[in-house]
Amino acid sequence: MLLRFVGKRLLLMIPVMLGITFISFVIISLAPGNILTSLRMNPYISEATIRMMEQAYGLNRPLLERYWLWLWQVLHLNLGVSVYYHASVLGLILSRAANTLILSVSVILVSWLIALPVGIATGMKAGSRADAVVGGLSYTGISIPGFFIAFIMLLIVAQTGILPTGGTTSPLYNLLSPADKLYDRLIHLILPVTALAIPQTASYARLIRANVIETKKGEFVATLRARGLAGRRVVYVHILKNAINPFITLAGYDFASLLGGAALVETILNLQGLGTLLLKAVMSMDVFLIMGDILIGSGMLLIGNLVADIALLYVDPRIRSGL
């Protein structure tokens, strides 16, 4: 059953990916100018050189033909060459992917580890003083964007020196022992993870609180309590199991959104991740690098949703019975 479900979802990903990449390619191609526009303004670069580069990168061909050539290269695991970096797009993405993946996973883990108990506690004690305090903090966290938090934290750290002010590792990282490398990675993650996790945690906590309040009003909760089940078991087994379903799905979307949403935070903190790579690609109109980032980001979104749906199959028997 699970293999059939996964197989169907993987097959559905093919037309979705084709649609996303085609629409993105058309929008990028219709934008005024391209990466060679700035080179045309350079008096030291001849028009013959520009035409040669256009031919080499296929920029002088019709739009549909360019998309087909790009897609054919992708099917052969070749995402093209970045005109801006003069390097393989796949190599550039792979060199940055680990940093962004580590950051994204860390943000999700920290957000869930904090938001889950806080959301449950405030949901079970709605209207209390603690609920009011946590609610105020949550609204504050939601209203402040991650890049602004990163900027404020960077100013504080620059004045105090208690943490590294940016980057993913120290300059002498390669000379450190394995244990010191792990510690170095962790302390460099504190700033970006905190900046991105604060609004994420606040949002999760509010949503979990609301869902717990709604779930505990259900008739099945009163029935369980009438049967004499312990209050803690009712909360952590039955209420939580029914309240958490929407957030498993949400985690799949958030994982992919963090890959792009971390761009400003990565730029402020000088993190060499996919966000900064995409930002530079857009600013330079590097079409192949932009398409490579979109392809990876879209794939991560679809895979994240698939993993979330698989998790739902194990959590909720009602979904399994519907397959």
C-alpha positions as CSV (number, residue, x, y, z in Angstrom):
1,M,0.0,0.0,0.0
2,L,2.8,2.4,1.0
3,L,4.8,1.6,-2.1
4,R,1.8,2.2,-4.4
5,F,1.1,5.5,-2.7
6,V,4.7,6.7,-3.0
7,G,4.8,5.5,-6.6
8,K,1.7,7.5,-7.6
9,R,3.0,10.6,-5.9
10,L,6.4,10.3,-7.6
11,L,4.6,10.0,-11.0
12,L,2.5,13.1,-10.2
13,M,5.6,15.1,-9.5
14,I,6.7,14.8,-13.1
15,P,4.0,17.0,-14.7
16,V,4.1,19.4,-11.7
17,M,7.9,19.9,-12.1
18,L,7.5,20.4,-15.8
19,G,4.8,23.0,-15.3
20,I,6.9,24.9,-12.6
21,T,10.1,24.9,-14.6
22,F,8.4,25.9,-17.9
23,I,6.5,28.8,-16.3
24,S,9.6,29.9,-14.5
25,F,11.7,29.7,-17.7
26,V,9.1,31.8,-19.6
27,I,8.9,34.5,-16.9
28,I,12.7,34.7,-16.7
29,S,13.1,34.8,-20.5
30,L,10.5,37.6,-20.9
31,A,12.2,39.8,-18.3
32,P,14.0,42.8,-19.9
33,G,17.7,42.1,-20.6
34,N,19.9,39.2,-19.7
35,I,23.2,38.5,-18.1
36,L,25.0,39.7,-21.3
37,T,23.3,43.2,-21.1
38,S,26.0,44.5,-18.7
39,L,28.7,43.1,-20.9
40,R,27.4,45.1,-23.9
41,M,28.0,48.3,-21.9
42,N,31.7,47.4,-21.5
43,P,33.6,49.1,-24.3
44,Y,36.4,46.5,-24.1
45,I,34.1,43.7,-25.1
46,S,33.4,43.5,-28.8
47,E,30.0,42.8,-30.3
48,A,31.5,39.6,-31.9
49,T,32.4,38.3,-28.5
50,I,28.9,39.0,-27.3
51,R,27.4,37.1,-30.2
52,M,29.8,34.2,-29.6
53,M,28.7,34.1,-26.0
54,E,25.0,34.2,-27.0
55,Q,25.6,31.3,-29.3
56,A,27.6,29.3,-26.7
57,Y,24.9,29.7,-24.1
58,G,22.0,29.4,-26.6
59,L,20.6,32.8,-25.7
60,N,19.9,33.7,-29.4
61,R,17.6,30.7,-29.9
62,P,13.7,30.7,-29.6
63,L,12.3,30.4,-26.1
64,L,10.8,26.9,-26.6
65,E,14.0,25.6,-28.1
66,R,16.0,27.0,-25.2
67,Y,13.7,25.4,-22.7
68,W,13.8,22.1,-24.4
69,L,17.7,22.2,-24.6
70,W,17.8,23.0,-20.9
71,L,15.3,20.2,-20.0
72,W,17.4,17.8,-22.1
73,Q,20.5,18.7,-20.2
74,V,18.6,18.3,-16.8
75,L,17.5,14.8,-17.9
76,H,21.2,14.0,-18.3
77,L,22.0,15.5,-14.8
78,N,23.5,18.6,-16.3
79,L,22.0,21.9,-15.1
80,G,24.2,23.9,-17.4
81,V,26.9,26.5,-16.7
82,S,26.6,29.6,-14.7
83,V,27.6,32.6,-16.8
84,Y,28.2,34.7,-13.7
85,Y,30.4,32.2,-11.9
86,H,31.8,30.5,-15.0
87,A,31.2,27.2,-13.2
88,S,28.8,24.2,-13.3
89,V,25.4,25.1,-11.9
90,L,25.1,21.6,-10.3
91,G,28.5,22.0,-8.7
92,L,27.6,25.4,-7.3
93,I,24.3,24.2,-5.8
94,L,25.9,21.1,-4.3
95,S,28.7,23.2,-2.7
96,R,26.0,25.4,-1.0
97,A,23.2,22.9,-0.4
98,A,24.7,21.3,2.8
99,N,24.9,24.7,4.6
100,T,21.2,25.5,3.8
101,L,20.0,22.0,4.6
102,I,21.7,22.0,8.0
103,L,20.2,25.5,8.7
104,S,16.7,24.6,7.6
105,V,16.6,21.3,9.5
106,S,18.0,23.0,12.6
107,V,15.3,25.7,12.4
108,I,12.5,23.2,12.1
109,L,13.8,21.1,14.9
110,V,14.2,24.0,17.3
111,S,10.9,25.5,16.3
112,W,9.0,22.2,17.0
113,L,10.8,21.4,20.2
114,I,9.8,24.7,21.7
115,A,6.4,25.3,20.0
116,L,5.0,21.9,20.7
117,P,5.1,21.9,24.5
118,V,4.3,25.7,24.7
119,G,1.3,25.3,22.3
120,I,0.0,22.3,24.3
121,A,0.4,24.0,27.7
122,T,-1.2,27.2,26.6
123,G,-4.0,25.4,24.8
124,M,-4.9,23.3,27.8
125,K,-4.8,26.5,30.0
126,A,-6.4,28.9,27.7
127,G,-7.3,32.2,29.3
128,S,-4.8,31.9,32.1
129,R,-2.1,34.5,32.9
130,A,0.6,32.3,31.4
131,D,-1.4,32.0,28.3
132,A,-1.7,35.8,28.0
133,V,2.0,36.3,28.5
134,V,2.9,33.6,25.9
135,G,0.3,35.0,23.5
136,G,1.8,38.5,23.7
137,L,5.3,37.0,23.1
138,S,4.0,35.0,20.2
139,Y,2.4,38.0,18.5
140,T,5.6,39.9,18.9
141,G,7.6,37.1,17.4
142,I,5.3,36.7,14.5
143,S,5.4,40.4,13.7
144,I,9.2,40.7,13.5
145,P,10.8,39.3,10.3
146,G,13.7,37.0,10.6
147,F,16.2,39.3,8.7
148,F,15.5,42.1,11.1
149,I,16.1,39.8,14.1
150,A,19.4,38.7,12.4
151,F,20.4,42.4,12.0
152,I,19.7,43.2,15.6
153,M,21.5,40.1,16.9
154,L,24.5,40.9,14.7
155,L,24.8,44.3,16.2
156,I,24.7,42.8,19.7
157,V,27.2,40.1,18.9
158,A,29.5,42.6,17.3
159,Q,29.5,44.7,20.5
160,T,29.9,41.8,22.9
161,G,31.9,39.3,20.9
162,I,30.1,36.3,22.6
163,L,29.4,34.6,19.2
164,P,30.8,34.6,15.7
165,T,29.5,37.5,13.7
166,G,28.8,35.5,10.6
167,G,29.9,32.8,8.2
168,T,29.3,29.1,8.4
169,T,32.7,28.1,9.9
170,S,35.9,29.7,11.3
171,P,38.8,30.5,9.0
172,L,40.9,27.6,10.6
173,Y,38.0,25.1,10.4
174,N,39.9,22.5,8.4
175,L,42.7,22.4,11.0
176,L,40.3,21.5,13.9
177,S,39.6,18.1,15.4
178,P,36.3,16.4,14.6
179,A,34.8,17.4,18.0
180,D,36.0,21.0,17.5
181,K,34.6,21.1,14.0
182,L,31.2,20.1,15.4
183,Y,31.4,22.7,18.1
184,D,32.5,25.4,15.5
185,R,29.5,24.5,13.3
186,L,27.1,24.7,16.2
187,I,28.2,28.1,17.5
188,H,28.0,29.5,13.9
189,L,24.4,28.2,13.7
190,I,23.2,30.0,16.8
191,L,22.6,33.4,15.1
192,P,20.8,32.2,11.9
193,V,18.8,29.5,13.6
194,T,17.6,32.0,16.3
195,A,16.7,34.6,13.7
196,L,14.7,32.2,11.6
197,A,13.2,30.1,14.5
198,I,11.7,33.0,16.5
199,P,8.9,33.9,14.0
200,Q,8.5,30.2,13.1
201,T,8.2,29.1,16.7
202,A,5.8,31.9,17.5
203,S,3.6,31.0,14.6
204,Y,3.7,27.2,15.4
205,A,2.9,27.8,19.1
206,R,-0.2,29.9,18.2
207,L,-1.5,27.4,15.7
208,I,-0.9,24.4,18.0
209,R,-2.7,26.3,20.9
210,A,-5.7,27.0,18.7
211,N,-5.9,23.4,17.5
212,V,-5.6,21.9,21.0
213,I,-8.4,24.2,22.2
214,E,-10.6,23.1,19.3
215,T,-9.7,19.4,19.7
216,K,-10.3,19.2,23.5
217,K,-13.9,20.3,22.9
218,G,-14.6,17.2,21.0
219,E,-17.0,14.6,22.3
220,F,-14.3,11.8,22.3
221,V,-12.3,13.7,24.9
222,A,-15.3,13.9,27.3
223,T,-15.9,10.1,26.6
224,L,-12.2,9.3,27.4
225,R,-12.3,11.3,30.6
226,A,-15.6,9.7,31.6
227,R,-14.0,6.3,31.2
228,G,-11.4,7.3,33.8
229,L,-8.3,7.8,31.6
230,A,-5.6,9.9,33.3
231,G,-5.6,13.5,32.2
232,R,-2.0,13.4,31.0
233,R,-2.7,10.4,28.8
234,V,-5.7,12.1,27.3
235,V,-3.6,15.2,26.5
236,Y,-0.4,13.6,25.2
237,V,-1.9,10.6,23.4
238,H,-5.4,11.5,22.2
239,I,-5.7,15.3,22.0
240,L,-2.1,15.8,20.7
241,K,-2.5,13.0,18.1
242,N,-5.6,14.6,16.7
243,A,-4.3,18.2,17.0
244,I,-1.0,17.7,15.4
245,N,-2.1,16.4,11.9
246,P,-2.2,19.8,10.2
247,F,1.2,20.7,11.4
248,I,2.9,17.6,10.0
249,T,1.7,18.8,6.6
250,L,2.8,22.3,7.4
251,A,6.3,21.1,8.2
252,G,6.6,19.8,4.6
253,Y,5.9,23.2,3.2
254,D,8.0,25.1,5.7
255,F,11.1,23.0,5.0
256,A,11.1,24.1,1.3
257,S,10.1,27.7,2.1
258,L,13.1,28.0,4.4
259,L,15.4,27.2,1.5
260,G,14.3,30.4,-0.2
261,G,13.2,32.4,2.8
262,A,16.7,32.2,4.4
263,A,18.2,34.3,1.6
264,L,18.2,37.7,3.5
265,V,19.4,36.1,6.7
266,E,22.1,34.3,4.8
267,T,23.1,37.6,3.2
268,I,23.2,39.5,6.5
269,L,25.2,36.9,8.3
270,N,27.4,36.0,5.3
271,L,26.3,32.4,5.1
272,Q,27.3,30.5,1.9
273,G,23.9,28.9,1.2
274,L,21.4,28.4,-1.5
275,G,19.6,31.7,-0.5
276,T,22.6,33.9,-1.3
277,L,23.3,31.9,-4.4
278,L,19.8,32.5,-5.7
279,L,19.9,36.2,-4.8
280,K,23.1,36.7,-6.8
281,A,21.7,34.7,-9.7
282,V,18.6,36.9,-9.8
283,M,20.6,40.1,-9.6
284,S,22.9,39.0,-12.4
285,M,20.0,37.5,-14.5
286,D,22.0,34.2,-14.6
287,V,19.2,32.1,-16.2
288,F,20.8,28.7,-15.8
289,L,21.6,29.3,-12.1
290,I,18.2,30.6,-11.4
291,M,16.6,27.6,-13.1
292,G,18.8,25.3,-11.1
293,D,17.8,26.9,-7.8
294,I,14.1,26.8,-8.8
295,L,14.4,23.1,-9.8
296,I,16.1,22.1,-6.5
297,G,13.6,24.3,-4.4
298,S,10.6,22.9,-6.2
299,G,11.9,19.3,-5.8
300,M,12.5,19.9,-2.1
301,L,8.9,21.3,-1.7
302,L,7.4,18.2,-3.4
303,I,9.6,15.8,-1.5
304,G,8.9,17.6,1.8
305,N,5.1,17.2,1.2
306,L,5.6,13.6,0.3
307,V,7.5,12.9,3.5
308,A,4.8,14.8,5.5
309,D,2.0,12.7,3.9
310,I,3.9,9.5,4.7
311,A,4.2,10.6,8.3
312,L,0.4,11.3,8.3
313,L,-0.2,7.7,7.2
314,Y,1.4,6.4,10.3
315,V,-0.1,9.0,12.7
316,D,-3.8,8.9,11.4
317,P,-5.4,5.6,10.7
318,R,-8.3,7.4,9.0
319,I,-6.0,8.4,6.2
320,R,-4.6,4.9,5.8
321,S,-8.1,3.5,5.5
322,G,-8.9,5.9,2.7
323,L,-6.1,4.6,0.5
